[in-house]
Amino acid sequence: MKKSIFYHAGCPVCISAEHDIVTLVGESNVEIVNLGEDRSKLDTAENAGVKSVPALVTPNGNVLHINFGASMADVRG
C-alpha cells in the first residue's frame, strides 16, 4: 500500500498535527515532510494540490488541509 504524505513547515500547529496524524494512521503508514527543512519538496507538494500546511495527501491523491497554519506562498518566503 502506498503511504500518505504529511506536509508541514515545522511550526507548533504543524508539529501538533504531525503527532496526531502519526497517532491516527501509524508511523509506518505516513511519510512526514517538513518543508521548512526540505525545501526541495515544495514543488512536489504544490503539484499534489497542497495549498497550505499542514496538509495530508492520501494514497489516492486527495489533499486534506488541516487547521490552516501557513499558505504555500508563506512557506516559500
N, C-alpha and C positions, 0 to 999 in steps of 0.2 A: 504494500500500500504506500502510496506517495504521502509525504508529510505535509502538514500545514506549515506555513511560514508566518512567523510573528515579527513584524517590523516595528521598531521603536527608535527613539532618539536619545534614550538614556536619562530623561527627566524623571522626577519622582512619580508622576502619574503613569508614565510608561513602565517603570520598574515594578510598580504595584500591579499593573495589568499583566505584566510578564509572569509574575508569581501566580496570579490567579489562573492564567491560561495554562501554565505548566501543571498546576494542581488539577484543573479540569480535564485536560486531554492527555496528560502524561508527558514526561520529558522526552521519551523516545518517539513521540508522535508529532513533535513540533520542532522546527528549526528556528532559532532565535537570531535575528539580525538587528544589531544596534547600528543604525545608520549614522549616528554621531561618531562612532568609531570606525565603521567600514563604509566610507562614502562611495566606494566603487559599486555598491549595490543600489544607489539612488535611482539610476535609470531602470534597473530591473524591477524595482518596487513600483515606480510610476507606470511602466509598461504593463504591469499586472493589474493596474487600476487603483493603486493606493493614492489617495488624495490628502490624507492626513495620518499622523501617527498618534497613538498606537493603532495598528491595524493587523488583522489576521487574514491571510489569504488561504482559503481552504483548498484541499487537493483537487476539487473540481473547478477551481478558479474564481469562486465567489470571494469578494472582499468585504470583510466585516470591520467597519470603522468603529473603534471603541473609545468612548469618553474623550472626545476631541482634545488633544494635547498640543499639537503643532501642525500647521499646514506643511506640505512638502516644500513650498517656497521658503518657509521659515527654516526648515531643516537644511536646505541648500545654502541659506545665508546669503 
